[in-house]
Amino acid sequence: MTSPAEHGAPAEHGAPPAEEGARRRKVVVWQHDQARLQHDVIGLGDVQSDTVYGRLLVRSLTRAQLGLSLMCLAIALAVIASLPVIMALLPSARKVTVAGLPLTLVILGAGIFPVLMAVGWFYNRQASQLEARFIDLVDPVGRRLDA
């Protein structure tokens, strides 16, 4: 650390500077245990104030949600589209009955809907996790803004 005299401050507390025109400089030392001020932290204020960083954060959340939606759509379409393909490849499966109902109807009624429910559950869980990560990024709990 430097002495006050090296920074243009008087050597004694309260003593006038040696020259009338001497400029006083304030030396600020950052300590590792001090938190950054609110305007230095990217977060909720940037999202609410529509800053560049806020738009970037919202755009990244939107892209992540779009990617999740497209992935779940692709899974659902693959499951649904696989039934006609399987039935076309196995013509004998069209003649099979279960409890008096054709196998294709049983698969549609009891096989497809649980898969779609599982895809919906997966989507809901992943979307909640995306939003939770976004909230943690924007406004983490316990962050001191004015230390």
C-alpha positions in Angstrom: 0.0 0.0 0.0 1.3 3.5 -0.7 1.5 6.4 1.7 -1.0 9.3 1.5 1.8 11.7 0.5 2.5 9.7 -2.7 -1.1 10.3 -3.9 -1.2 14.0 -3.3 -3.0 13.8 0.0 -1.6 15.5 3.0 0.6 13.5 5.4 -1.5 14.5 8.4 -5.2 14.0 8.7 -6.9 17.4 8.3 -3.8 19.4 7.3 -4.1 21.6 4.2 -2.2 20.6 1.1 1.3 22.0 0.5 0.2 24.0 -2.5 -3.1 25.7 -3.2 -3.5 24.2 -6.7 -2.6 20.7 -5.6 -5.2 18.1 -6.6 -6.3 15.5 -4.2 -6.9 12.0 -5.5 -9.0 9.4 -3.9 -7.5 6.0 -3.8 -10.0 3.2 -3.9 -8.8 -0.3 -3.1 -11.1 -3.2 -4.0 -11.1 -6.1 -1.5 -12.0 -9.6 -2.5 -14.8 -9.9 0.1 -16.7 -6.9 -1.3 -19.6 -7.5 -3.7 -19.9 -5.6 -6.9 -22.5 -2.8 -7.1 -25.9 -3.4 -8.7 -25.1 -1.5 -11.9 -22.0 -3.8 -12.4 -24.0 -7.0 -12.2 -25.8 -8.3 -15.2 -29.2 -9.3 -14.0 -32.9 -8.5 -13.5 -32.5 -4.8 -14.0 -31.0 -5.5 -17.5 -34.0 -7.6 -18.4 -36.5 -5.1 -17.1 -34.7 -2.0 -18.6 -34.4 -3.7 -22.0 -30.6 -3.4 -22.3 -28.4 -5.2 -24.7 -27.5 -7.8 -22.0 -31.1 -8.2 -21.0 -32.1 -8.8 -24.6 -29.3 -11.4 -24.9 -30.5 -13.2 -21.8 -34.1 -13.3 -23.0 -33.0 -14.4 -26.5 -30.9 -17.2 -25.1 -33.9 -18.4 -23.0 -36.2 -18.2 -26.0 -33.8 -20.2 -28.2 -33.4 -22.9 -25.5 -37.2 -23.2 -25.2 -37.5 -23.4 -29.0 -34.9 -26.1 -29.1 -36.7 -28.1 -26.4 -40.0 -27.7 -28.1 -38.6 -28.9 -31.5 -36.9 -31.9 -29.8 -40.1 -32.9 -28.1 -42.1 -32.5 -31.3 -39.6 -34.7 -33.2 -39.9 -37.4 -30.5 -43.7 -37.3 -30.6 -43.8 -37.3 -34.4 -41.4 -40.2 -34.6 -43.5 -42.3 -32.2 -46.7 -41.5 -34.0 -45.3 -42.0 -37.5 -43.7 -45.3 -36.5 -47.1 -47.0 -36.1 -48.1 -46.9 -39.8 -44.6 -47.9 -40.8 -44.6 -50.9 -38.5 -48.0 -51.9 -39.7 -46.9 -51.6 -43.3 -43.8 -53.8 -42.7 -45.8 -56.4 -40.7 -49.1 -57.0 -42.6 -49.9 -60.0 -40.3 -50.1 -57.6 -37.3 -53.1 -55.9 -38.8 -55.1 -59.2 -38.4 -54.3 -59.6 -34.7 -57.0 -58.8 -32.2 -56.8 -58.1 -28.5 -60.0 -58.6 -26.5 -62.0 -58.4 -29.7 -60.3 -55.1 -30.9 -57.7 -54.8 -33.7 -54.1 -54.4 -32.5 -53.7 -51.1 -34.3 -56.7 -49.6 -32.3 -55.3 -51.0 -29.0 -51.9 -49.5 -29.8 -53.4 -46.1 -30.7 -55.7 -46.1 -27.6 -53.3 -47.6 -25.0 -49.9 -47.2 -26.5 -49.6 -43.8 -28.1 -51.2 -41.7 -25.4 -48.9 -42.8 -22.6 -46.0 -42.0 -24.8 -47.4 -38.6 -25.6 -48.0 -38.0 -21.9 -44.4 -38.9 -21.1 -43.2 -36.5 -23.8 -45.4 -33.8 -22.2 -44.1 -34.6 -18.8 -40.5 -34.4 -20.0 -41.2 -31.1 -21.8 -42.7 -29.6 -18.7 -39.9 -30.7 -16.5 -37.2 -29.4 -18.8 -39.0 -26.1 -19.4 -39.2 -25.6 -15.6 -35.5 -26.3 -15.3 -34.7 -23.8 -18.1 -36.7 -21.1 -16.4 -35.1 -21.9 -13.0 -31.6 -21.6 -14.5 -32.6 -18.3 -16.2 -33.9 -16.9 -12.9 -30.7 -18.1 -11.1 -28.7 -16.3 -13.8 -30.7 -13.1 -13.7 -31.5 -12.8 -9.9 -29.6 -15.4 -7.8 -30.8 -15.7 -4.2 -28.4 -14.3 -1.6 -26.6 -11.9 -3.9 -25.5 -8.8 -2.1 -25.8 -5.8 -4.3 -24.7 -3.0 -2.0 -21.9 -4.3 0.2 
